[in-house]
Amino acid sequence: DQFNLNKLKTARTGLSRYIQNKGYFYFNPDYIQLNVDTTFEKHKMNLLVSRQSELPDPVIKTYRINDILIKISRHVDSASVSADTSIYEDLTIISTGDYLRPEVLDQAIFFNKGQLYSYETHRNTLARLNNLGVFSFVRIYFEASASDTLSQKLDVILDIRMLDNIGVDVGADLVMKSTGFLGPALSVGLSHGNAFRGAEKAQIVVNGGVEWQWGPKVENQLGSVAYDFGVSSGLTYPRFVLPGKNVRFKNIMNQETSLNLDLNLLNRTAYYTMFSGMIDLKYRWKRTPEIQHSISPLYLNSVSLIATTPEFDSIVDENIYIQKSFEEQFIIGTKYEFNYDNTHKIQPHNFFFLGSLR
């Protein structure tokens, strides 16, 4: 290969992370030497990768996890706010309020007492906590165990700050159509990012719009006012929720279960009034940043025409494709989706693929 300084720096960092994954907490890329010899042949070099000859004593020792301490607070907490301490499994939790169930934290933290320190475990824990979406600040740091400074043990301290859980979104539009209909549309959404103290995200969105016909009314219309009204709701768990025993898949870093319900009523004055409903149970997970799987074991979709006009009926009778698209439907089944996306990588060519099976 041609000499490339950036590649060597990247390789040195990767080698350092590999060594840290073996328990060498204090090791870092600066302890790796790169020596180059260009004297033996023109336009060529020998590259020697080695460690520094003399390293501090802590650098060449492996360290194990001792105590795991979690400090949870809110940004509005004052100095006078008292904190309670509780213990769950290997976790010691100091919190200024009853914000999260301890099993949620236990599933998100990949450290175990007595295991060797690992940079990968450190990184995965940080990513998992941030993916819960209920924290505004997450910091992980380590201290030599105060109980025995010669035991080569580390205490893990997690400093976590909670987000404000409740959010409200309001949107408004003014719709004007060439058919002579004009009117407002409004959407109001309410969400809670920690609905049951398990980082569950619950949301409900109500939207609707009304349009008046300002021009002359067409004969046989279903009135002179068109409208649509809809309700969308969803509940997302940051883990797999399965029937029966609560099984934990701690080795899958990104996982979620979502249940969604959509109801819509649509009135198009000159043509039809239609009702549609959809319910979807979905499991979504990622083992790598590029690949995402999702499966819906339960998917229901219902569409039905409540009323039609003679004009609409005549159009449908003349076009079989339109007729099929407006037939009353009740669909029940399963869905699977596969998504590959490496566009987050900085490279000459990226690739995105989305496939589904129903």
N, C-alpha and C positions, 0 to 999 in steps of 0.2 A: 504494500500500500504506500501511497504517497504520504509524506509526513504531514500531519494535521494536528495542530496544537489543541483545537477544540475537542477533537476525538479523544486525545490523550487525557484531557481534563475530565471528560465524561467517563472514560474508562476508569480513571483513578477514583472518582466519586462512587461509581458502581462497585468497585472492589472494596472500598471502605465500608459501604452499606452491607456488603456480604459478610465482612468481618464483624461488623456490629451485630448482625443477626445471630452470630455465634456467641453472644454474651459480652463482647468487648465494648462496654458502654462508652468509655472515654476515647476510643479510637476515632480518628478523623482523617480526611484525605491528606492533610499536611504531613502525616507520618509516613506517607508512601513516596519514595524517591524514584525519579525517572532519570537515568543516566544514559547519555548518548555518546557513541564512539563513531566518528566519521573518518577515521584515519586508514581503515583497512582497504577501502575500495572507493573509487570516485563515484559520486552521486548516490552512495548507499551509506546506511548507518546501521549499527547494532544498538538495540534498545534494551536496557536492563531495568526491570521493574523490581524494586526491593523495598524493604522497610528501612527506616533510619537506624543507624547502628546503635544508638543509645536512646532508649525510650524511657519516660517516667514510669515508675513502678505501677501506678494504677492503670496505665494504658495496656499493659500486657496481662492484666487479670480479668477474669470473667466475673460478671455480677448477676445476682439473682434478685427477683422481685420479692420484697418483704411486705410491708403494709401498703394498702391502696386506700387513699383518702380522697373523698370528693367533697368539695365545698360549693354549695349552690346558693345563689343569691339573686336579687333583682336590682336593676340599676336605681330604683327609687328607695332602696333600703337606706336607712340612716344608721349612724353609729350606735344608736340606742336600741336597734332591733336585735332581739335575742335570737340565738340559733339553737336548734335541737340536734342531738347526736343520736344516730341509730346505726345498727350493724346488720348487714344482710350478706350472707355467704362470706366472701373475702373482703367486702366493701365496708368502709366506715364512712357514713354519710353525715355531713354537717350542713344543715339547711335552715334557712330563715323562714321556711313555710313548707306546707305539704304540697309541693308542686308536681312531683313525679313519683309513680310507684317504683320501688327499688328494683323490681325485676326488669324494668325497662332499661335501667342503667346497667344492670348486670349483663344483659344481652348485648349492650352496645360496647362494653369494655372488654377487650380481648386479653388483657393481662390476667394472669393467675398467680397467686402467691406461691413462691418456690420455683417458678420457671425461670430459665435464663432470659436476660434482657434481649429484646429483638427490636431492631429499628422498624421492621415490617409491622410488628404488632403495634408499635407506637403510632405509625402512620395510619394503619387501618382503624385503630381506636379513634383517632382524631377525625378521620373521614366519616366514620359511622355516627359519631356524635353530631357532627355538622349536618349530616343528611337527615337527622331527625326533624330538623326545621323548627325547633322550639328554643334554641339558644342564640343569643346575640353575641356571645363571646365564649370561646373555649380555649383554655391554655393547659398544657400538660408539662409538668417539670418534675425533676427527680432530685432526691436528696439522699445522701448516705445515711443508712439506718442509724438512728441515735442510740438504739439499744446495744449495738456492738459494732464499733467502727472498723473492727478487723475482720468482720464476717463476710465482707464483700457482698453486702445486700443493699438494695435501693428501695426507698419508699417512693411510691408514685403519688403525686398530688395533682388533682384535677380541679382547676378553678373554672367554674361554669356560671354564666349569667343568663337568666331566663329572659325570653322575649315577652312583649305584650301579646297575649294570646288572641284577642278579639279584634277582628278587622271588618270594616264596612266599606263597600264599594257602591257608588251611585253613578249611573250613566244616563244621559238624555240625548235624544235625537229628534230632529224635525224631518219628516218624510214628505216629499212632494213628488207625485208621479204624473206622467204624461196623460194618464187616463182620467185626470181631474180629481184624484184623491189627494188629500192633504191632511196631515195630523201628526201628533207627537208620539214618541216611543220612550219608554222609561225602563230602566233595569236597576234593581236593588239587590245587592248581594251581602250576605252576612256569613262570616267564617270564624271558626275557633280552631286554633292550632294545637290545642291540648285538651280535647273535649272531656276525656275520662281519666286524665292524669297518666296517660300512656303514650303521649305524643301522637294521638289520633287527630286527624284533621277532618273536621266536619264543616260542611258549607251548604248553603241554600241560596239559590238565585231565583228571584221572581222577576219576570220581564213581561211587558205587554205594550201594545200600541193600538191606537185608534185612528182611523182615517175617515174623513167625511168627503162625500162627493159634492164638489162645488158646481159641476156642470149639470146638464140635463140627465135625468134618471132614465136608464134603459128599462124597457118593459120586461116584466117577469124576473126582475132582480130579487135577491133575498134581502131587500132593504137597501137603504142608502148609506149605511155605515159599515165599513170593513174593520175587522179587528183581529188581533192575535194575542193569545195569553199563554204563558208557559211557566212551569216550575221545574227547576233542575236542582237536585240534591245529591250529595255524595258524602261518603264516610270512608276515610283511608287509614289503615293501620300500618305502622312501620315494621311489620313482620307478617309471617304467614299465619293466617287464622284458619284452622282446619277443624272438622267435626271431631268430637270425642276429646281425647287427651291432647293437651297443649304441647305440641312438639316444637322444639327450638332448633332452628337451623343457623347456628352461630357462625358457621364457616361461610355463609353467603352474606357478604357485606351489605349489599343493597337489595332489599326485599320489601314488598308491600302487598297488602290486600286491600282492594277497594270495592265498594258497593255503590252503584249509581242508579238513580231513578229520574227519568225525564217524562213529563206530561205536557202536552201542547194541544191547544185548541186554536184552529185557524179558520177564519171566515173571509172568503173572497166573494164580495157581494154579487158580482155578476156571474159567478160560476158555482161555488160549492162552499160547504162547511165541513171541515175535516178534523178528526181527533186522532192523536198518535200517542203511544206510550212505549217506554223502553226501560228495561231493568237489566243490569249487567253486573255480574260478579267476576272480578278479574284478579289474577295473581301476576305480579311483575317482579322480575329479579335480574340482577347483574352479577356475574362473577368477575368480569373484566370491564374496564371503562369502554371498550368498543362494542361489546355484544350484550344485547338485552333480549330477554324472552318475556312473553306474556301469554297467558292462557285464560280463557273465560269458560269455565265448565258450565256456567248458566248464562244464557243470553236469550232474552225475550223481547220481541218487537211486534207491536200491534198497530195497524193503520186502518182506519175505517172512515168512510164518507157518511156524514150524518144527513146532509141534504144537498141537492143539486138543482140547477136551473135547466130549463129546456135547451137553452143555448149551449150549455156545457155538455148536455147529453148528446146533442147533435154532433158536436166536435169529437166526442169520444167514440161515437158509433162509426165515424168515418175514418178513424185512425186506430189500428189495432195496437200500435206501440203505446199511444197515450192511454188506451183502454187498459192495457196490462199494468202500466205504472200507477194507475189509480184504483186497481182492484183491491178489495178489502183483503188484508194480509194479517196472518198471525204466524210469526216465525219463532221457533224455539230451536236452540242448538248450542254448539260450542265453537269457540274461535281460538286460533293459535297465531301469534305474530312473532316473527324473528326480525330483529333490527341490528344491522352492523353499521357502525359509524366511527370512522377514524379521523374525522375532519378536525378534531381538537389537536391533532399532531401537526407540528410544523415540518412539512416535507413537500417535495415537488408535486406529488400526486396523492390525492385523497379519494376515499371511496365511501359511498353511502348506499345501503341496500335495505329495503323493507319488503318483507314477504309475509303473506297471511294464508291461512288454511281454514276454511269454514265448512 
